[in-house]
Amino acid sequence: MSYDFKGIEQKWQQCWKEDPYFKSDIEDDSKKKFYCLDMFPYPSGSGLHVGHWKGYVFSDLYARMKLLEGYDVLHPMGWDAFGLPAENDAIKKGIQPKDGTESNIKTFKKQLARIGAIYDWSKEVNTTDPHYYKWTQWIFVQMYKAGLAYESNMPINWCPRCLTGLANEEASSGECERCGTPVERKNIRQWVLKITEYADRLLEGLDDLDWPDRVKSMQRNWIGKSYGVRVEFKCGNVSLPVFTTRADTLFGATFMVVAPDHDLVDKIMVNDCREAVEAYRSEVAHMSEMDRTAGTREKTGVFTGGYAINPVNGESIPIYISAYVLKDYGTGVIMAVPAHDERDFEFAKKFHIPIRQVVKPRGDEDCYNIDGSLRSSVDNPGILINSGKFDGLDSAGDGLEQITAWLEKKGCAKREVCYRLRDWLFSRQRYWGEPIPLVHCDKCGVVPVPEKELPIALPEVENYKPTGTGDSPLADIASWVNTKCPKCGGAGKRETNTMPQWAGSCWYFLRYVNPSLDDKPFDSKDLDRWMPVDFYVGGIEHAVLHLLYARFYVKFLHDQGHLSFDEPFKKLFNQGMVCMKSPKSGKVEKMSKSKGNTVCPDEIVDQYGSDTLRVYMLFMGPPELDNEWQSDSIRGVHSFLKRLWAYAKAPKFLLPEGKEADEATRRRFHRFLKDYQTRLGSYRVNTAVASVMEFLNDAIAGKLVLDRIILRDLLVAFSLMAPHFCSELLESILGIHLKNCSMPHYDEALADVKLVEVVIQVNGKLRGTLSVDRGTGKDEILESAREIVKKWLGGSEIKRIVFVPDRLLNFVI
């Protein structure tokens, strides 16, 4: 029978649907557990493309492996369905977000079923389900009661296209992470979460996580813990606090810069400069942080007319305002040391401000290059100069310490720790999100909705498009907004901002364990067994978004006594992206519908089968790297499966039951099995696929005859990658069901590399291989080699034979 992939895959998908033997038993703790989790998708757009399959197939491989190893496996799937992606998709299609989300979930679920993954659909969650977001709201109420949620009128990142505020993490590149539009700054009433209170613990917890170093580094840098000194400069009676990690350069401070939107500006500017200062403040008011701090941007600024006293030398130095200093970073005031900071240097050159070198890098005469530019080594440690009694000291050692101690003694400095991390801007001025469960009362202030009244359901509206006014569309629904104060019973108004799309994804991994609970968000006893997640697979783009927020949520819930653990994800694996040449740009880029370079998995499955696509996604390159889609390669993978099918089905290559394969065959198989499992153990899945291909090539070339145990173990091992394919062969040839199998084990004695593979060539072209004992001579393998290549030799004269011991034998004709 030929390889009928369509019939085979339909058969086994239906079988697994009717008998989901892989479902976890939440309450049975007799087995070791393995919680395998994918970052659940946004159900928006026209459906999945093959780029989504990369992570899903990869995680399914390891879920299947652990299942075969005897673990109780939890491998759930659900939908991150609130937020900008779904709402923007609905606006584009001219439909209600609820309708669009429901339709998209059906499409996504149908596509996911074709992957053949062992998802436990009884654990499915949907963040837009009131039974789910009841508990998302409950968590917010707990945070509010704990003093971690507060209201603030503040300048925020504003996306003029999405018409909503964005957290710093969503605009870290200066653009909206959803639509790519440059963000602006805008003052709006917001709800904010005090993630900064967890900064140290978020840093410390990274040390024990089995995560990629790159992700841990990104979180450390985002949190940005710095040890330094808070130094007080004086402008008359006004104190200008500066945080610096380089107190050793204070003698080189020749001017100061204050953020244009800082409250101190009004206190230090003189009337003669007021017009210029106000004009400049208006000019930069709507600029994004990225625009303001871009290294390539020409430095601009205005003199305030004020002067400050440098506490180390008593010098009077001018105070400017400039866009490159941010109000909410540090103190919003800097001491400018142009000889030792590139931005300060550019500013000083433009405004003709003195530049004084105070650290002499070892081996350098001064801080300038021949062309007058600043040396790249200016921020390196060196010897203090022009620093009074501290001259000659090591700037990073005794110099830094002695200057700091001297300033502390004078009472104008204090050691301090500063963080780059800012509190999390939590509210959104959009419709499609969880309502924030708070009521505003003129008498009682802000009052949380009682837990018994949750969920506060999102009302249906005819016009849900964002207003751009700073209020969400909910503000226009008087019947929903006007309510009673939960505390005094008087008139109150509901909070009309909604939660960000991250709110539901910050805890969904907790809900999966018991998704149908009505009286609590999760069962702590069951979580004690199943958490933390053992293997979490998703993109690195979430490094300082979801992955940071989820860790914050879990630490908070732990502190409140709801969880016994404070880290959610033990092992994290970031799969790379699938890229393809874009017809618009002509470049190989990440797959994106807007770039016209996506491939629909349904079409590939229809043409080649799910198992072909699965194996190709695993084979296309190292899973952690970006890989380029190649249509020719997927045809090659399909050919490989057809060859394996034909080999397994050929009676001449399978011994009768009870017969054992010869030692050479057994040695070759156990060497393969050891190599295959070793590669999987280090996540080199692409080379593990290659290992299967190499074994098949050797088996066909060497006409290896397998016994039934070897064939079983081969198919069970390969079922991690091609489950439908292997399930059918196991049943049709051996009468075995995959669910009754275990992960095969190699025999170390047989797998021992006493044998080597000698490549057999004709005129330099590979024609086969031979497994021989290491050190076997040419004459001993010549006869077997001739047998392999006889059809290519024909009657041709052999001019010479090239032999490299343990490596190759080449017939030159």
N, C-alpha and C positions, 0 to 999 in steps of 0.2 A: 504494500500500500504506500502511495506517495504521501508526502508531508502536507496534509490538508489542514493548514494552520487555522483557517476560519472555523471549521467544524470543531477542531480540538479545543480552541480557546473558548468558544461559546459553551461547549460541553462542561469544561472545568470551572468556568466562572459561575455557571448555574449550579454546579455541584457544591462549590464553596459557599454560594449564597444560601443554599438549602441546609448545608451542614458546615457551619463556620467553626470547625474543630479547633481553630487557633484562638478562639475567644479566651480571654483571661478569666480566672476564677478569683475575684477580688478578695474573698474571705478565706480561701484555702492558702495557708502559709506553709504547706508541706514542701513546696518547691522553691527554688531560688527565683527571684523576680527579675525581669528585665523590662524597664519602661523605655520604649523607643518612641520618639516624638518628632514629628515634622512641624515646622512653623506653619500654622494653618493659613490658608490662602484668603486673600480678599476676593470674594465672588463678584468681580466686576469685569466689564469688557465682554468679548465674544466667547471667552472660554480659555482653556489652558493651551499653551504652545509647548513645543518639545523642551524648551528651557526649564519649564516647571517639572518635567519628568525626571530631570537629572537628579535632583535631591530626593524625590519620592522613590525612585527605583533603588537608589543607594541605601536609603534607610530601610527599605523593605528587605533588601538582601540581608542586613544584619538582624532584623527582626526574625526572618526565617531561619537564619543560622542558630540564633539562640533558642528558637522553638525546637529545632532538631537536636539541640544539645540538652534538652530537658527542662529548660526554663519556662516559667509561667510568664508569658509575654503580653504586655499591654501596648497595643499599637493603634491608637485612636486617630480620628480625623474629625474636623469641624470647620467652622466658618467665622472668619473675622469680618463681620458683615456691616458694622456701623462705620461711620466716618466719611472722610472726603472721597476715597476711591469709589465707593458705591454711590454716593450722592452725585458726584460729578458725572458718573456713567449714566445715571438716571436722567440728569439734566440734558445730557447729549442726546439721549434717546427720546426725550419728551414724555417720560413716564414717571410714575410715583416710585420713590426709592424702595418702598416695601415690595411693590410688584416686580421691579427690576431685580431686587435681591433674591426673591423667591425663584424667579425664572433662571437666574444665573446659577443658583445653587443646584437646581435640577440638572442643568447642563454640566456643571463641574462634577457632580456626583456620578453622572453617567460616564463621563470621561475617565474619572478615577477608577471606576469599576473595571475598565478595560486594561488598566495597568496590571491587574492580577495581584495587587498588594493585599496583604492579610490585615486589612483594616477591620477593627471591631466597630461596626456601625451602630451597635447598641450603645456606644459611648458618645455618639455624635453630640456636639454642642453648637449653638448658634448664638452669637453675642447679641443679636437683635430679638431673641426670644424673651418675652417678659419674665419667664421663669428663670432665665439666666441673668438678665440685667437687674433683676430684683436684688441680687447679691452683689453685683457691681456697685449699685447704689448703697447697699448696706456697708460695704468696705469704705466708701467715701464718708459715710456718716461716722464710722469708727475713727477715721482720720480727723474729721472735724471735731469730734468730741475730745480727741487727744491733742488738739491744738496744732495739728499739722496742715490744716487747710485754712487759708485766710483770703480776704478780699482786698484788692489793691487797685488804685488808679495808677497806671504805670505806662511808660513807653514800651511798646512791644513790637515784635516782628509782625508785619501785616502783609498778607499776600493780596495785592490788588486784583488778582484774577479769581482766586478762590474766595475772596472777601471774608477772610477770617484771620484771627490771630494765630501765630505759630510759636511753639516752644523753640528755644535756642537750638535744641538738638534737631529740629525739623528745618532749620535754616542755617546750618553750620557752614555751608558754602556760599551764603549770601543769597541763595535762591530757595524757593519753596520746594521741599523735597518731593512733593506730589506732582507739580506742574512745571517746575523749572523757571517760574517767573521771578525776577529779582524782587526781593522783599523791601518794604519800606518800614519806617518807624512811625508809630502812631500811638497816641495816648488813649487808652480804653480801660474801662472797669473790667477787672479780671479776677478769676479764682486761681489761686496759686497753692501748690503743695510744697512743703518744706523738706524737699529731698536733701537740702544741704545739711540738715541735722544728722544725716546718715553718711556724710562724706567719708569720714574716717573708716567706718565699718565697711562701706562699699569698696574702699581701697584695700583694706586688710583682707577681706574675704577672697580677693582675687588670687592670693598666694596659694591657696589650697585647691584651686579649680583646675581641672584637666581641660583647659581651653587653649586655642591657638594663641601663641605669644602676641601676635599682631592685635588680636581683639583685646587682650588684657592691657596691652600698651595703649591702645586707643582709649580705653576707659580710664586708665591712670592719667593720661594726658588731658582728657576731658574734665576729670575731677580737679586736676592741676594743683595739687598741694605744694605750697612753697613756704619755706622757712625764711623769715627775714626780720626786718625792724620797721616799726612805725615811728617815723620821725616828724616832729612838729616844726614847721616853718611859720613865721609870724609876718603878717601884713597888717601893721598897726595892732589893733586889738583882735584881729581876725586870725584864727588858727587854721593853717593849711596842713592837714595830715597827709603824709606820703608813706606808702608801703614800698620798701625796696629790699631786694635780696643782695644788693651791692652797696652796703654801707661804706665799703672801702673806696668808693668813687665819689663820695659826698664833696670832697674838696674840688672836684671837677664840675660841680653843678653851676652853670652860668645863667640859667633861666628856669622858669617853671611853666608847666602847661596844665590847664584845667579843662575838663570836659565842657563843651559849650552849653550843655543842658544842666550843668551842676548848679545847685542853689547858691554856692559860694560866689559865683560870678557876679551876682547882684551886689554882694557885699564888698567886692574888691575893685570893681571898675570905677573909674572917675567919669564925671559928667562929659568931659571933652571927648571921651572915647565911646560914650554910650551908643551913639548912632551907628558907628561901625560895628560895635559888638552885637547889637540887636540884629543888624542886617546879616551878619555872618551866622548868628544863631538860627535865623529863619532859613538861611541857605542850606544848612546841614540837618535841619530838623527831621526831614523825611528820608535821609540817607540810611541805608542798611549798615549794620556793623561791618559787613564784608567790604562795602565800598569805602567806609571810613578808615579801615585799617589795612587796606590793600597795600602791599609793599611797593607796587609799581605806581601808585597814585602820587601825583605831585603834592608835596606838603603845603597846606594852606593854613592860615590862622590870622588872628587879630590881637594886637596889644591892648590889654585892658586898662593901661595907665597905672596899674598897681605894681608895687614892689614888695618882695619878701626878703627876710633876713635869713641867710644861710647859717644854720646854728654852729657849723664847725669853724667858720672863719669870720663871721660877722658881715660878710659882703651883702650888699643890697642887689638883688637880681630881679629882672623884669618878669612879669607874669603875663602869659599869653593864653588864649583859648585856641584849640585846634581840634579838628575832626578825628585825628588819630588817637586821641585819648577818650576812653569810654567811661561814662559815669558809674556804671555798675561793675567795673573791673578794678579790683583793688579799692582805693579810696576815691578814684575819679580825678586824682591830682598826681602829677609826676614831677620829680626833680629831673631836669634834663641835663644829661652829661654828654655833650656832643662828641667828645673825643672817644667815647666808649660805647656808643649806641648809634646804629645806622640811621634810624628815623630822626633822632635828635640832631645828628650831624647834618642831614639834609635840611632840616628846619633852620638850624643855625646858619648854614651857608646862605640860605635864601634871605634870611632877615638880618644878616651881618652881625650875628651875635658871637662874642668871643668863644674860642674853643681851647680848653686847657687840658692837656694830657696829665693824668695822675697815676696811671699804671704803665710801666714800661715792660712790654712783653720780652721775655728772655730771648736775646739774639736780635731784637729789633731796635733801631735807633729812636724811632718815634712812631706815631700812630698813623702816618700818612704814606701812601704809595707815591711814586715819582710824579704821577699825574694829578696829585692833590686829593685823590679819593681816600676814603678811610680803609685801613688795612682790615682784612678779614679776621685778624687775630686780636682785634681790640677788646673782645670780651673774654680773652684767655687770661689765666692767672699770670702775675708777673711781680715786679718790684714797685712799691709805692714811691712816687716822686711828687713834688709840688704839694705835699700833704703835711707840712709843718713837722711836728715832732715824730710823725709816723713814717717819715721818709726812710727807705731802705728795708722796710718790713715786707714780708711775703703778703701780697694782696689777698690771697684766698685763705691764708692761715692766721698768723699772729696779727697782721694788719687789720683784717676784718674783725677779729675778736676784740682787739684793743680799742679800735674806734667805736665799736658797739658798746663796750663796757664804759668808755669815757662819756658817751652820749647818755647812757642810762644814769650815770652818776650825776650828770648835769641836769637830769630831769626832763630832757627833751626827746627821749626815745624809749621805746619799749619793744622787747622781742615779741614777735607775733607770727601766727600761721595764717596764711591766706589761701583761698581756694578759687580756682577758675569756675567751678561748678556754680550755677545759679539755681534758685528755686524753680520748680517746674510750672510753667505757665499751663494751666490745666483746662481752662474753659475755652469753648469755641462758639463763634457767632453763626452757627449753622443749625439746620433742622435735624439732620439725620445722625443722631447720637443719643446717648443716655441722658435724660433730664437730670439735672443736678438736684438732689432731694433736699432743698432748702426753701424756707419761706421768709420773706422780708416783712417785718412788722414794725410800724412806726413806734409802738410802745416797747416791744421786747427786743427789737433788733433782728438779727438773723437767727432763725430757729430751725434745727434739723427736723425733717419729717419723722415721726415715730416709726420705729421699725415695723410695727404691725400694719402700717399703711403702705408699706412698700409692696410691689413696685409703684413708683409714680410713672404711669404709662405715657409713652409718647403719643400725643394726640394726632389724629389724622387731619391733614390740612390740604386745601386745594392748591395753594401757592406756597411752595416750600423753598423757593430760590432765595439765596442769601440777599440781605438788604444792603449791606455795605455801610450801614449807619452805626455799627457797633453793637446793635441788638440782633438777636436771632429772629427768624420768622415767628417763633413761638410768642414773642412779645405782642403780636397783633391778635392773639386769640384771647380775648377778654374773658370768655367763659372758662378758660383753662387757667389763666394767670390769676384771676381773682379767687381767693380762697380764704379759709379761716386760719388764724394763727394757731398752731398746735399747742402753744403755751397758754395764751390768755383767751382764746376763742374770738378775738376781735378780727377786724379786716386785715387781711394779709395778701401779699402777692408772691406767686411762685418765682423762683429763680428761672430766668429764661435762657441763659446760656446752657449749652450742652457739653458733655464730656468729650475728650478727644478720642480718636479711634484706638489709642493705646490702652484706654481704661479696661476694655474687655479682654485684651490679650495679656494684661499684667498678671492674670490669675487663672486663665483657662485650663492650664495644666493641672491645677488642683481640682477643678470641677470634673474633669474627665473620669476620675476614679469612681465617682458616684453622681452622674449627671442628672438623675431624676429625683434627688432629694428635694423635699418641699420645705422642711423646717429649719434647714441650715445650709450654708454654702458647700460644705464638705464634711466628711466624717474624719475626724482627727486620728482615730484609731487605724482606719484603712490607709490614711496618708502616711502614718508611721511606717507602714510596710512598703508602700509603693514609691514614696518620695525619698530623695530627689530623683528627677528624671535621669536615667542612666546614659542615654544617648540622644542628644538634641541636634537636629540637622536643619540648617537654614543659612541664609545669605549673610555676608559680613556687613551689608548695608544697615543692619539693625544693631551694630555694635554699641552705639551710644544712644539708641532709642529704646526699642523693646527690651533688649537684654539688660540695660541699666535700670529701666523702670520696673521690670519684673523682679529684679533682685531687691529693689527698694520695697516693693509691696510685700515680698516674702519676709524681709527683715522686720517690717512693721507688724505683720500678722504674728510673727514669732514673739515680738515684744509684748503683744497684747494677750499672749497665752493661748493663741489658737493653733499654733504650729510648734512642733518640737525641733524643727530644723530651720536654718535661716539662709540657705542657698538653694535655689530651685533646680539648677542644672549641673550635674556632676561632670559630664563629658559633652563638649560642644564641638561639632564639626561644621565648618563652613564650606559648602560646595561652591565651586566656581560657576561662572555664567556660561551659557551656550551662546556663541557668537556666530554671525553670518554676514556676508557681504551685503551692504545696504545698496539697493538700486538708486537711492537718493544721493548718498554721499560718495558711493564708490569705495567706502572703507569697510573693513570687517569690524562690526560693532555688536554690542549686546542686542539680543533679539528684542524687538519692540514693534508693536503694530504701527506706531507713528513713523517708524523708519522703513516700513515695508519689507522687513527681513525676518518675518516669523514663519515657522513651519507648523502646520496643524497636525497634532499627533494622530487624530482620527484618520487622516488620509494615509499616513504611514502604516498604521495598524491595518487599514483596509487592504493595502497593497502588499505588505510583507508580514504582518502579524505583530501582536504585542510582544512576544518573546524576542523577535528580531530587534524591535526598538529598544527593549530592555537591555539586551546584550550590547547593542551598539552604544547606548548611553553610558554603559559601564566601561566600554572598550575605547571610547574616543579620546581618552587622555587621563592624566592624573586628576582625580575627582576634586581636589582642592583648587585646581587651576581653571582659568577660562579655557574653553575648548571651542574649536571652530567646527561647525556643522559641515559634513561632507556627504553629499548624496551618494557618491560612488562607493564610499566605505560601507554604507548601510546595505547596499546590494551585496557586498562581500560578506558581511555578517550573515545575511540570509542564505547565501551559498554554503557557508560553513554549517549552518543548522541542517540544511538539506543533506550535506555529506555525512554529518553525524547520524542523522536519521537513517540514511541508507546503510551505514556501517552497522548500526545497532540492530537493524532489521534483517541483515544478511545472515542466514543460518550458518554459513561457513565460518563466520567469525565468533560463534557462540558454542561453547561446549555443552553437551547434554548435562542434565542435572546430576549432581554427585561427582562430576569430573572436575579436577583442579587444573588451572592453567599452568603452563611450564614456568620454571623459575625466572627466566628472562622476562616473560610477560608480567609476572607478579612484581619483579623488581622495578620494571619500568613504571607500572601503575602506582606503586607505593612511593616512588620518587616524585611522580606527578602530584600525588595527594599531599605529600609533605610540602612541596613547593607551593601548591595552590592554597593550602591553609595558612602557610607562613605569610604569603602575600596578602591574604584577606586580613590576617591579624594586624598588619601594619597599614591597612586601608589602601593598599595598592591594587585596587580592583581591576584596573585596566590591564595590569600585567598578569593578574589571576585569570582573566579571560584568555590572554595569550598562552598561558600555561595549558588550558584546555585544548586550544587549537594545536599547540605543539604535540600534545599527547595523541590527538586524533591523526595528525600527519604521520607521526611515528608508527601508530597502530596500523594505518593503511599501508604505508610504505613497507613496513616490516611484516605485514600480514599477520599481526598479532591476533591470536584466538583467545577470547576472554572467557572466563568461567562466569557463572551466574552471579556469584558474590561480587566479583569485580565490576560487572555491568551494573548491578544494583548500586554499589557504592559510587560509581562514576555518575550515574543519573541522580542520585540523592544529592551529591555534592554540587552538581551543576544546576539542580533545581532552585538554588538560591537566585540564580540569574534567569533561568528559563523555566518557570514552574509549570506552565501548561504543557510544554514540550516534554519535559521529563516525567510529569504525572502520567501522560498518555503512554509513553514507552514502558514505564514501570508496570502499568496495568496490563497493557496489551501483550508484552513479552513475558513478564515475570509473574503477573497476577498479583501484584503488590500495590497497596494504596500508600501514597506519600505520607499520609497522616499517621501511619503505623511505623514509619521509619525513624531512624536516629542518624545523627551526623556521623559519618564513617571516620574511623581512626586509622592512621597509617602505622605500619609495622616498622619500627626504627631499624631493625636488622635488615629488612628488605629495602628500606629507603636509603640506607647508608650508601654514599656515593663512592662505591668501589668501581662502578661502571662509569664510562664516559660516552658521550654521543659523538660519533665520528661522522662528519658531513661527507656525503658521497656526491661528487660533481662530474659532469662531462663538459669539457671546455669551459670550466669555471661556473657552470650553471648548476644550481642545486637540483639533484634528482632523488635524493632520499637521505636517510641517516641510518647508522648502525649503532646499537648499544653493545659495547665490548668492555672487557676488563681493562682498567687503566694499565697502560704500558704494552698493550697488545701490538705485535709487529705487523708490518705490511703484508707479509706472506700469509699470516694467519687470517686476515680479513679479506684478502683479495677475491677469493671464490664467492663469498657472500656479496661482496660489492659488485662483482660482475653480474650476479643474478638480478640485483636491483636495477642496473642500468642497461641490461641487455637490449631492450627495445630502442634505446637511444644510440647504442653502439652499432646495431645492425651488423653489417659485414665490414664496417670501416676498420682500417688499420689503426692500431693504437700506437701512436708515435712515442709517447712516454707516459709515465705515471708519476704524479707529484704526490708525495706522502708527507704529511706533518703529523707526527705521533700525537695521539689523543685528540686530534682536531679535525683533519680532513684527508681525503684521498680523491685526487682529481685525475680522470682519464683525459688525456689530450689526444684528439683524433684529427 
